[in-house]
Amino acid sequence: MKASQFFISTLKEAPADAEIVSHQLMTRAGMIKKLGAGIYTYMPMGLRVIQKVERIVREEMNRAGAVEMTMPVVQPAEYWQETGRFEKMGPELLRIQDRHGRDFIVQPTSEEVVTDIARQELRSYKQLPKNFYQIQTKFRDERRPRFGLMRGREFIMKDAYSFDRNEAAAKSSYQVMAAAYRRIFDRFGLTYRAVAADSGAIGGDLSEEFQVIAATGEDAIVYCPGSDYAANMEKAEALAPAGPRAAAVQGMVKTPTPGKSTCADVAELLNVPLATTVKSLVLATDVLNEAGEIMKSQVWLLLLRGDHDMNEVKVNKLPGFEGGFRFATLGEIEDHFGSKPGYLGAVNLQKPVKIVADREVAVMADWICGANEVDFHYTGVNWGRDVPEPDLVADIRNVVAGDASPDGKGALAIERGIEVGHVFYLGTKYSKAMNATFLAEDGKPAPFEMGCYGIGITRLPAAAVEQNHDERGMIWPDALAPFTVVICPIGMDRSAEVKAAAEVLYAELLGDGVDVILDDRGERPGAMFADWELIGVPHRVTIGDKSLKEGQVEYQHRRDAASTKVAVAEVAGLLKSRLQA
């Protein structure tokens, strides 16, 4: 490609609504253009990146035996009504009607449609396994679209769905996809982690997120530097402390704490470590009738160390929390504790509650908690003597850096990541809801065992930029760059020698299959270099009269601080060797 034939439109300043680096730089580089809230046009430069992502994904999905199809963006509501998602899914599901008043949705995902295909086309176990995938536009009506392609409403996604005869076969298909995803992300050239993820209401342990490491990432990734252990924060287990509970040394004392309603404030006032305090979280679970009305409620007191935070996903898995939970109302709190929030504790309750202690709290001695009276806390509280043993001891907290790794191979560390892929064992959730069955070997109908596998095609370039940039612009990995090599001739409109050398190198690289662009726009060197540094093309060759007279050109990788002189006859070979590395 020659720059004069392409479309290059760069900006010196990012728009005011661009909050994160990828949004700022991709807009400035002319890769995306905002059309509406969370809706972007993929401009020619940005589309080249997206197409490279798609090519790698498509090659590895095909290699893994998946079969590509394309499912409609607009789908009849009846399929979503079969699974109940038409009613259950929130306003993120865009619901529309046609001229006849029939309900449709704009797809955010395609489980219903692909399951319908399977129940019509896959009639026998002999046709299994099958894995169908698509690379298709999706729409989710985000309440607050932001961050450019990171959280847009319209986006492109690769989603795949496997169909198997039994759980063992489905888990085998899952492993095939998990391996394919590792090949895909290895080829992207990004630093990433595959982390164990929570499976949600479906249950099971087969769920992994693929996270691109970036300081601006929204997700906390827990990992062990000394092993392969990695999990997201919702999934990471906080092990029980080693050793028994220490013996009580202090007596329980009611201590004035005027105006100190948080554990941190109390610890500061009493000049004690925050880890000696216990925070009280009051939750409620409800029993509902068929009309959705609350018939009765159970109040729970969850106790965590003052420097720890509750993990809602873990709490949802506790016995008694199967139907979900809510935070207790002020009335319920005052009825059971006789106090307003801020001074709550397990001592002197007005009405009984069920107490759940985190593993750390269960082995604490001489701890501090609220006295269920405004402006007072108890110090020197101990299990058994002052408070009954908890009804349940469980892991209900987020891990913190330095906790022991669950695999026993060191301490945990935490870094930030951006989720760009997810592999997930679905089981029979959709096949049972839609009566999607096949004839099993025994001649009886059986529901498909399913898996689903997604990659955010348009989110991934934004994540790549968040990981790879500097003050001058983006720095693309070779596999994702809009162009791999840019040739920058200085004054080619004034120098026949520069023009000829540039054209010769351009033709040679094109002939070798290198994705190269020749900047023949006639721009000044400073403006030309600034454009390509902003756009982030990884390899640049500069050709000028002075260096040509010495039989040389200048090569510079986007990460290099300075250029290197290379003989004209050797530069093509150098580039090819760098691109193969």
C-alpha positions as CSV (number, residue, x, y, z in Angstrom):
1,M,0.0,0.0,0.0
2,K,1.1,3.5,-0.7
3,A,0.1,6.2,1.7
4,S,-1.2,8.5,-1.0
5,Q,-3.7,5.8,-2.0
6,F,-4.7,5.0,1.6
7,F,-6.7,7.1,4.1
8,I,-4.6,8.6,6.9
9,S,-6.2,11.1,9.3
10,T,-4.4,11.9,12.5
11,L,-5.2,14.4,15.3
12,K,-3.0,16.3,17.6
13,E,-5.5,16.2,20.4
14,A,-7.9,13.5,21.6
15,P,-11.6,14.3,22.1
16,A,-12.6,15.4,25.6
17,D,-14.7,12.2,26.2
18,A,-11.7,9.9,25.6
19,E,-10.9,8.8,29.2
20,I,-8.4,6.0,28.7
21,V,-5.2,5.7,26.6
22,S,-6.6,3.3,24.0
23,H,-9.6,5.5,23.3
24,Q,-7.4,8.6,23.0
25,L,-4.8,7.1,20.8
26,M,-7.0,5.1,18.5
27,T,-9.1,8.2,17.9
28,R,-6.1,10.4,17.3
29,A,-4.6,7.9,14.9
30,G,-7.8,7.8,12.9
31,M,-8.5,4.2,13.7
32,I,-12.0,4.7,15.0
33,K,-14.6,7.5,14.7
34,K,-17.5,8.0,17.1
35,L,-20.9,7.9,15.5
36,G,-23.0,7.7,18.7
37,A,-22.7,6.7,22.4
38,G,-20.7,3.5,22.3
39,I,-21.0,3.2,18.5
40,Y,-17.9,3.6,16.3
41,T,-17.0,3.4,12.7
42,Y,-13.9,1.3,12.2
43,M,-11.8,3.5,9.9
44,P,-9.5,2.0,7.3
45,M,-6.4,2.0,9.6
46,G,-8.4,0.4,12.5
47,L,-10.1,-2.1,10.3
48,R,-6.8,-3.5,9.2
49,V,-6.0,-4.3,12.8
50,I,-9.4,-5.9,13.3
51,Q,-9.0,-8.0,10.2
52,K,-5.6,-9.3,11.5
53,V,-7.3,-10.3,14.8
54,E,-10.0,-12.0,12.8
55,R,-7.5,-13.9,10.6
56,I,-5.6,-15.3,13.5
57,V,-8.8,-16.3,15.3
58,R,-10.2,-17.9,12.2
59,E,-7.1,-19.9,11.4
60,E,-6.8,-21.4,14.9
61,M,-10.5,-22.1,15.2
62,N,-10.5,-23.9,11.8
63,R,-7.3,-25.7,12.9
64,A,-9.2,-26.9,16.1
65,G,-12.0,-28.3,14.0
66,A,-14.6,-25.7,14.5
67,V,-16.9,-24.9,11.6
68,E,-17.7,-21.2,10.7
69,M,-21.2,-19.9,10.1
70,T,-22.9,-16.5,10.5
71,M,-26.1,-16.1,12.6
72,P,-28.4,-13.1,12.3
73,V,-27.9,-9.9,14.2
74,V,-31.7,-9.5,14.5
75,Q,-33.4,-12.5,16.1
76,P,-37.0,-13.4,16.7
77,A,-37.9,-13.1,20.4
78,E,-39.6,-16.5,20.5
79,Y,-36.2,-18.3,20.9
80,W,-35.2,-16.0,23.8
81,Q,-38.6,-16.6,25.3
82,E,-38.0,-20.3,25.3
83,T,-35.0,-19.9,27.6
84,G,-36.6,-17.1,29.6
85,R,-33.8,-14.7,28.8
86,F,-36.2,-12.3,26.9
87,E,-37.9,-11.5,30.2
88,K,-34.9,-12.1,32.6
89,M,-32.2,-10.1,30.7
90,G,-32.1,-6.5,31.7
91,P,-32.2,-3.4,29.6
92,E,-28.9,-4.4,28.0
93,L,-31.0,-6.6,25.7
94,L,-32.2,-4.3,22.9
95,R,-35.8,-5.3,22.1
96,I,-37.5,-4.1,18.9
97,Q,-40.7,-4.8,17.0
98,D,-41.2,-5.1,13.2
99,R,-44.1,-3.5,11.3
100,H,-46.4,-6.3,12.3
101,G,-45.8,-5.8,16.0
102,R,-43.7,-9.0,16.4
103,D,-41.0,-8.9,19.0
104,F,-37.3,-9.2,18.0
105,I,-34.0,-8.6,19.7
106,V,-30.6,-7.3,18.5
107,Q,-28.3,-10.1,19.5
108,P,-25.8,-9.7,22.3
109,T,-24.9,-13.4,22.0
110,S,-26.3,-16.4,20.1
111,E,-26.9,-19.4,22.4
112,E,-30.6,-19.6,21.5
113,V,-30.1,-19.5,17.7
114,V,-27.2,-22.0,17.7
115,T,-29.1,-24.4,20.0
116,D,-32.1,-24.2,17.6
117,I,-29.8,-25.1,14.7
118,A,-28.5,-28.1,16.7
119,R,-31.9,-29.4,17.6
120,Q,-32.9,-29.3,13.9
121,E,-29.7,-30.5,12.3
122,L,-27.9,-32.8,14.8
123,R,-30.2,-35.7,15.3
124,S,-27.8,-38.5,16.2
125,Y,-24.8,-39.1,18.4
126,K,-23.0,-40.1,15.2
127,Q,-23.0,-36.4,14.1
128,L,-21.2,-35.4,17.3
129,P,-19.1,-33.6,18.4
130,K,-19.7,-30.4,16.5
131,N,-18.4,-26.9,17.2
132,F,-20.0,-24.0,15.3
133,Y,-18.5,-20.5,15.5
134,Q,-19.1,-17.1,14.0
135,I,-17.4,-13.7,13.9
136,Q,-20.3,-11.3,14.1
137,T,-21.5,-7.9,15.2
138,K,-23.2,-7.8,18.6
139,F,-25.1,-5.1,20.5
140,R,-25.5,-4.6,24.2
141,D,-27.3,-1.5,25.4
142,E,-24.8,-0.5,28.1
143,R,-26.1,1.9,30.6
144,R,-22.9,3.9,30.4
145,P,-20.9,3.1,27.3
146,R,-17.3,4.5,27.8
147,F,-13.7,3.8,27.1
148,G,-14.0,3.6,23.3
149,L,-13.9,0.0,22.1
150,M,-13.3,-1.2,25.6
151,R,-17.0,-0.9,26.6
152,G,-19.0,0.0,23.5
153,R,-22.6,-0.9,22.7
154,E,-21.9,-2.3,19.2
155,F,-18.9,-4.6,18.9
156,I,-17.6,-7.6,17.0
157,M,-17.1,-10.9,18.8
158,K,-16.1,-14.4,17.9
159,D,-18.4,-16.8,19.7
160,A,-18.3,-20.6,19.4
161,Y,-20.6,-23.3,20.7
162,S,-19.7,-27.0,21.1
163,F,-22.2,-29.9,21.1
164,D,-21.4,-33.2,22.6
165,R,-23.0,-36.5,23.6
166,N,-22.0,-36.5,27.3
167,E,-20.2,-34.6,29.9
168,A,-16.8,-36.3,29.4
169,A,-16.9,-35.6,25.6
170,A,-17.9,-31.9,26.4
171,K,-15.0,-31.5,28.7
172,S,-12.7,-32.9,26.0
173,S,-14.1,-30.3,23.6
174,Y,-13.5,-27.6,26.2
175,Q,-9.9,-28.6,26.5
176,V,-9.5,-28.4,22.7
177,M,-10.8,-24.9,22.7
178,A,-8.7,-23.9,25.7
179,A,-5.6,-25.0,23.9
180,A,-6.7,-23.2,20.7
181,Y,-7.2,-20.0,22.7
182,R,-3.7,-20.3,24.1
183,R,-2.4,-20.6,20.5
184,I,-4.5,-17.6,19.5
185,F,-3.2,-15.3,22.3
186,D,0.4,-16.5,21.8
187,R,0.2,-15.4,18.2
188,F,-1.2,-12.0,19.1
189,G,2.1,-11.3,20.8
190,L,0.5,-9.9,23.9
191,T,1.3,-10.5,27.6
192,Y,-1.7,-12.4,28.9
193,R,-2.8,-14.8,31.5
194,A,-5.4,-17.6,31.4
195,V,-7.1,-17.5,34.7
196,A,-9.6,-19.7,36.4
197,A,-13.0,-18.0,36.5
198,D,-16.2,-18.5,38.5
199,S,-18.8,-20.5,36.6
200,G,-21.7,-18.6,38.1
201,A,-25.1,-20.2,38.6
202,I,-24.3,-23.0,36.2
203,G,-21.6,-24.4,38.5
204,G,-18.6,-26.5,37.6
205,D,-14.9,-25.7,37.4
206,L,-14.4,-25.4,33.7
207,S,-14.3,-21.7,33.1
208,E,-11.3,-19.7,32.1
209,E,-10.8,-16.0,31.3
210,F,-8.1,-14.8,29.0
211,Q,-6.8,-11.5,30.4
212,V,-4.4,-9.1,28.7
213,I,-2.2,-7.6,31.4
214,A,-2.5,-3.8,31.6
215,A,-2.2,-1.3,34.4
216,T,-5.5,0.2,33.4
217,G,-7.3,-3.2,33.5
218,E,-10.7,-3.3,35.3
219,D,-10.1,-6.9,36.6
220,A,-7.9,-8.0,39.4
221,I,-5.9,-11.1,38.4
222,V,-4.5,-13.3,41.2
223,Y,-1.5,-15.4,40.4
224,C,1.5,-17.2,42.0
225,P,4.9,-16.1,40.6
226,G,6.3,-19.4,41.5
227,S,3.8,-21.6,39.7
228,D,1.2,-21.7,37.0
229,Y,-1.7,-20.8,39.4
230,A,-3.9,-17.9,38.2
231,A,-7.5,-17.0,38.9
232,N,-9.7,-14.0,38.8
233,M,-10.6,-12.3,42.1
234,E,-14.0,-14.0,42.3
235,K,-12.5,-17.4,42.0
236,A,-9.3,-17.2,44.0
237,E,-9.4,-19.1,47.3
238,A,-8.2,-17.6,50.5
239,L,-6.8,-20.6,52.4
240,A,-7.5,-21.2,56.1
241,P,-4.7,-19.9,58.4
242,A,-2.3,-22.6,59.6
243,G,-2.4,-23.6,63.2
244,P,-5.1,-23.4,65.9
245,R,-6.8,-20.4,67.4
246,A,-4.7,-18.5,69.9
247,A,-5.8,-18.5,73.5
248,A,-7.7,-15.6,75.0
249,V,-5.5,-13.1,76.9
250,Q,-7.7,-10.0,77.3
251,G,-11.0,-9.6,79.0
252,M,-13.9,-8.1,77.0
253,V,-14.2,-4.4,77.6
254,K,-16.8,-2.0,76.4
255,T,-14.7,0.9,75.0
256,P,-15.9,4.4,73.9
257,T,-15.3,5.1,70.3
258,P,-17.2,8.4,69.7
259,G,-17.8,9.1,66.0
260,K,-15.7,6.1,64.9
261,S,-17.9,4.0,62.8
262,T,-15.3,2.2,60.6
263,C,-12.8,-0.4,61.5
264,A,-10.0,1.8,60.2
265,D,-11.1,4.7,62.4
266,V,-11.4,2.5,65.4
267,A,-8.0,1.0,64.9
268,E,-6.5,4.5,64.6
269,L,-8.2,5.7,67.7
270,L,-7.2,2.7,69.8
271,N,-3.7,2.5,68.2
272,V,-4.0,-1.1,67.2
273,P,-3.4,-2.9,63.9
274,L,-6.4,-2.9,61.6
275,A,-6.1,-6.7,61.4
276,T,-7.3,-7.0,65.1
277,T,-10.7,-5.5,64.2
278,V,-13.7,-7.4,62.8
279,K,-16.2,-5.8,60.4
280,S,-19.9,-6.8,60.5
281,L,-21.9,-7.1,57.3
282,V,-25.6,-7.8,57.7
283,L,-27.3,-9.6,54.9
284,A,-30.8,-11.1,54.4
285,T,-32.1,-14.0,52.4
286,D,-35.8,-14.3,51.4
287,V,-38.3,-17.0,50.8
288,L,-40.7,-15.9,48.1
289,N,-44.1,-17.2,47.0
290,E,-45.1,-17.8,43.4
291,A,-46.1,-14.1,43.1
292,G,-42.6,-13.1,44.1
293,E,-43.7,-11.8,47.5
294,I,-41.5,-12.2,50.5
295,M,-43.0,-14.8,52.9
296,K,-40.1,-14.9,55.4
297,S,-36.6,-13.6,55.7
298,Q,-33.4,-14.8,57.4
299,V,-30.9,-12.3,58.7
300,W,-27.2,-13.2,58.6
301,L,-24.2,-11.6,60.2
302,L,-21.0,-12.0,58.2
303,L,-17.7,-11.3,60.0
304,L,-14.5,-10.4,58.2
305,R,-11.2,-9.1,59.4
306,G,-11.2,-5.3,59.3
307,D,-8.6,-5.2,56.5
308,H,-10.5,-7.7,54.3
309,D,-13.3,-7.3,51.8
310,M,-16.3,-9.5,51.2
311,N,-16.4,-11.6,48.0
312,E,-20.0,-11.6,46.8
313,V,-19.5,-14.6,44.5
314,K,-18.2,-16.7,47.3
315,V,-21.1,-15.6,49.6
316,N,-23.6,-16.6,46.9
317,K,-22.3,-20.2,47.1
318,L,-22.8,-20.6,50.9
319,P,-25.5,-23.0,52.1
320,G,-28.7,-21.0,52.6
321,F,-27.7,-18.4,49.9
322,E,-28.8,-20.4,46.9
323,G,-31.5,-18.0,46.0
324,G,-29.3,-15.0,46.3
325,F,-29.0,-12.4,49.1
326,R,-29.6,-8.7,49.7
327,F,-28.2,-6.3,52.3
328,A,-30.5,-6.0,55.2
329,T,-32.7,-3.0,55.6
330,L,-32.2,-0.4,58.3
331,G,-35.3,-1.7,60.0
332,E,-34.0,-5.3,60.0
333,I,-30.7,-4.2,61.4
334,E,-32.2,-2.1,64.2
335,D,-34.6,-4.9,65.0
336,H,-31.9,-7.6,65.4
337,F,-29.0,-5.5,66.7
338,G,-30.6,-2.6,68.5
339,S,-28.2,-0.1,66.8
340,K,-27.6,1.7,63.6
341,P,-24.9,0.5,61.3
342,G,-21.3,1.5,62.1
343,Y,-21.3,0.0,65.6
344,L,-22.6,-3.5,64.9
345,G,-21.1,-6.7,66.3
346,A,-21.9,-10.3,67.4
347,V,-22.2,-9.4,71.1
348,N,-25.6,-8.7,72.9
349,L,-27.9,-9.2,69.9
350,Q,-31.6,-8.3,70.3
351,K,-32.7,-11.2,68.1
352,P,-30.8,-14.2,66.9
353,V,-29.1,-14.2,63.5
354,K,-27.0,-16.8,61.7
355,I,-23.3,-16.0,62.0
356,V,-20.9,-16.7,59.2
357,A,-17.2,-16.1,60.1
358,D,-14.5,-15.9,57.5
359,R,-11.7,-18.4,58.0
360,E,-9.4,-15.7,59.3
361,V,-11.9,-14.4,61.8
362,A,-12.6,-17.9,63.1
363,V,-9.1,-18.3,64.4
364,M,-8.8,-14.8,65.9
365,A,-8.5,-14.1,69.6
366,D,-8.9,-10.8,71.5
367,W,-10.6,-9.1,68.6
368,I,-12.5,-5.8,68.4
369,C,-16.1,-5.4,67.1
370,G,-19.1,-3.1,67.5
371,A,-21.0,-3.1,70.8
372,N,-24.4,-2.6,69.1
373,E,-24.5,0.8,70.7
374,V,-23.6,4.1,68.9
375,D,-20.1,5.3,69.8
376,F,-19.0,2.1,71.5
377,H,-17.0,-1.0,70.5
378,Y,-15.9,-4.1,72.5
379,T,-12.2,-5.0,72.7
380,G,-10.9,-8.3,73.8
381,V,-13.7,-10.3,72.3
382,N,-13.2,-14.1,72.1
383,W,-15.1,-17.0,70.6
384,G,-16.8,-19.4,73.0
385,R,-16.4,-17.1,76.0
386,D,-18.1,-13.9,74.7
387,V,-19.7,-15.0,71.5
388,P,-21.1,-18.4,70.5
389,E,-19.0,-20.3,67.9
390,P,-20.2,-19.3,64.4
391,D,-22.9,-21.2,62.6
392,L,-20.6,-21.5,59.6
393,V,-16.9,-20.9,58.9
394,A,-16.1,-20.3,55.2
395,D,-13.9,-18.5,52.7
396,I,-15.9,-15.3,52.1
397,R,-13.2,-12.7,51.4
398,N,-11.1,-11.4,48.5
399,V,-7.6,-12.6,48.6
400,V,-4.8,-10.0,49.1
401,A,-1.2,-10.0,47.9
402,G,1.0,-12.1,50.1
403,D,-1.7,-14.7,50.9
404,A,-0.6,-18.3,50.5
405,S,-1.2,-19.7,47.0
406,P,-3.8,-22.5,47.0
407,D,-1.3,-24.8,45.1
408,G,1.2,-24.4,48.0
409,K,3.9,-23.0,45.8
410,G,4.4,-19.6,47.3
411,A,2.6,-16.3,48.0
412,L,0.0,-14.7,45.8
413,A,0.5,-11.5,43.8
414,I,-2.1,-9.4,42.1
415,E,-2.1,-7.5,38.8
416,R,-4.6,-5.8,36.6
417,G,-6.0,-7.3,33.4
418,I,-8.5,-6.7,30.6
419,E,-10.7,-9.7,29.8
420,V,-10.7,-10.4,26.1
421,G,-11.7,-14.0,25.9
422,H,-13.6,-16.6,27.9
423,V,-14.0,-20.4,27.6
424,F,-16.9,-21.9,29.5
425,Y,-18.6,-25.3,29.9
426,L,-22.3,-24.7,29.7
427,G,-23.7,-28.2,30.3
428,T,-27.4,-28.7,29.4
429,K,-28.6,-25.2,30.4
430,Y,-29.8,-24.2,27.0
431,S,-30.4,-27.7,25.5
432,K,-32.9,-28.6,28.2
433,A,-34.6,-25.2,28.1
434,M,-35.1,-25.5,24.4
435,N,-35.7,-29.3,24.3
436,A,-32.6,-29.7,22.0
437,T,-31.9,-33.5,22.0
438,F,-30.3,-36.1,19.9
439,L,-30.7,-39.9,19.7
440,A,-28.1,-41.4,22.0
441,E,-26.5,-44.8,21.5
442,D,-29.2,-46.4,23.5
443,G,-31.8,-45.1,21.1
444,K,-33.2,-42.6,23.6
445,P,-33.3,-38.8,23.3
446,A,-30.6,-37.0,25.3
447,P,-29.9,-33.3,25.7
448,F,-26.7,-31.9,24.2
449,E,-23.8,-31.1,26.5
450,M,-22.6,-27.6,25.4
451,G,-19.7,-25.3,25.8
452,C,-19.3,-21.7,24.7
453,Y,-16.2,-19.8,23.8
454,G,-15.9,-16.1,23.1
455,I,-13.2,-13.6,22.0
456,G,-13.8,-9.8,21.9
457,I,-12.5,-9.1,18.4
458,T,-12.9,-5.3,18.6
459,R,-12.0,-5.1,22.3
460,L,-8.7,-6.9,21.8
461,P,-7.0,-4.1,19.8
462,A,-8.0,-1.6,22.6
463,A,-6.5,-4.0,25.2
464,A,-3.3,-4.3,23.1
465,V,-2.9,-0.5,23.0
466,E,-3.5,-0.3,26.8
467,Q,-0.6,-2.7,27.2
468,N,1.6,-1.3,24.4
469,H,2.1,2.5,24.2
470,D,4.3,5.4,25.2
471,E,4.1,9.2,25.2
472,R,4.4,9.2,21.4
473,G,1.6,6.8,20.6
474,M,0.8,3.1,20.1
475,I,3.3,0.3,19.7
476,W,1.7,-2.7,17.9
477,P,2.9,-6.2,18.1
478,D,3.9,-7.4,14.6
479,A,0.9,-9.7,14.3
480,L,-1.7,-6.9,14.9
481,A,-0.1,-3.8,13.4
482,P,-2.1,-2.1,10.7
483,F,1.1,-2.2,8.7
484,T,4.2,-4.1,9.8
485,V,6.7,-1.9,8.0
486,V,6.6,1.7,7.0
487,I,9.1,3.2,4.5
488,C,9.7,6.9,5.1
489,P,11.6,8.5,2.2
490,I,12.9,12.0,2.9
491,G,12.2,14.4,0.1
492,M,11.4,11.7,-2.5
493,D,9.6,14.4,-4.6
494,R,12.9,16.2,-4.9
495,S,15.4,13.3,-5.1
496,A,15.3,10.7,-7.8
497,E,17.8,8.6,-5.9
498,V,15.6,8.5,-2.8
499,K,12.5,7.8,-4.8
500,A,14.1,4.9,-6.7
501,A,15.6,3.3,-3.5
502,A,12.2,3.6,-1.8
503,E,10.4,2.0,-4.7
504,V,12.9,-0.8,-5.0
505,L,12.7,-1.7,-1.3
506,Y,8.9,-1.4,-1.3
507,A,8.6,-3.7,-4.3
508,E,11.0,-6.3,-2.7
509,L,9.1,-6.3,0.6
510,L,5.8,-6.6,-1.2
511,G,7.2,-9.5,-3.2
512,D,8.2,-11.3,0.0
513,G,4.7,-10.9,1.4
514,V,5.6,-8.2,3.9
515,D,2.7,-5.9,5.0
516,V,4.5,-2.7,4.1
517,I,3.3,0.9,3.4
518,L,5.3,3.5,1.5
519,D,4.8,7.0,2.7
520,D,4.8,8.9,-0.6
521,R,2.8,11.9,0.7
522,G,5.7,14.3,0.6
523,E,5.3,15.2,4.3
524,R,8.1,16.9,6.3
525,P,10.2,14.4,8.3
526,G,8.9,15.5,11.7
527,A,5.2,15.3,10.7
528,M,5.8,12.0,8.9
529,F,7.6,10.4,11.9
530,A,5.0,11.7,14.3
531,D,2.2,10.1,12.3
532,W,3.8,6.7,12.2
533,E,4.8,6.8,15.9
534,L,1.3,7.7,16.8
535,I,-0.1,4.9,14.6
536,G,2.4,2.5,16.1
537,V,3.8,0.7,13.0
538,P,6.6,-1.4,14.6
539,H,9.3,-1.3,11.9
540,R,10.4,1.9,10.1
541,V,13.0,2.4,7.4
542,T,14.1,5.9,6.7
543,I,15.7,6.7,3.3
544,G,17.5,10.0,2.8
545,D,20.0,11.5,0.3
546,K,22.8,11.7,2.9
547,S,22.6,8.1,4.0
548,L,22.1,6.8,0.5
549,K,25.4,8.4,-0.5
550,E,27.0,6.2,2.1
551,G,25.2,3.2,0.8
552,Q,22.9,3.0,3.9
553,V,19.4,3.5,5.2
554,E,18.2,3.9,8.8
555,Y,16.2,1.2,10.5
556,Q,14.3,1.8,13.8
557,H,11.9,-0.4,15.7
558,R,9.1,1.5,17.4
559,R,10.5,0.7,20.8
560,D,14.1,1.7,19.9
561,A,15.4,5.0,21.3
562,A,17.5,5.7,18.1
563,S,17.8,4.4,14.6
564,T,20.5,2.1,13.3
565,K,22.3,2.5,10.0
566,V,22.0,-0.6,7.7
567,A,23.5,-1.2,4.2
568,V,20.9,-0.7,1.5
569,A,21.6,-4.3,0.2
570,E,21.0,-5.7,3.7
571,V,17.9,-3.9,4.9
572,A,15.3,-6.2,3.3
573,G,17.0,-9.3,4.8
574,L,17.2,-7.6,8.2
575,L,13.5,-6.8,8.1
576,K,12.6,-10.3,7.1
577,S,14.7,-11.8,9.9
578,R,13.1,-9.5,12.5
579,L,9.6,-10.4,11.3
580,Q,10.3,-14.1,11.6
581,A,11.8,-13.8,15.1
